[in-house]
Amino acid sequence: MKQSKIRKLFLVSALCSMSLLFTAPSLTIQASAATPPSSETISPQADVITWVYERRGNEVWKCLYNTSLGIWVGDWIYVGEVGSGEMP
């Protein structure tokens, strides 16, 4: 009788363990790259600003120019003088 209880307990334990093993949920996560809705709607967010140099006689001046908006940024800044052969 005692041996019968031990067998039943072992059998129930084994069945519970196997049922947990086979019914364990599996989690699947799929990664995908973010893509914009249309490649034609992408536009730069930052303005493109470049230095523009100008020669006035033997003097060189520079000023910032916003090429995105087509406007000058700030005032002209004197850079220095050049000789006749240094700058075309």
Secondary structure, DSSP 8 states (H G I E B T S, - for coil): -HHHHHHHHHHHHHHHHHHHHHS-------------S-GGG---SS--EEEEEEEETTEEEEEEEETTTTEEEEEEEEEEE--TTT--
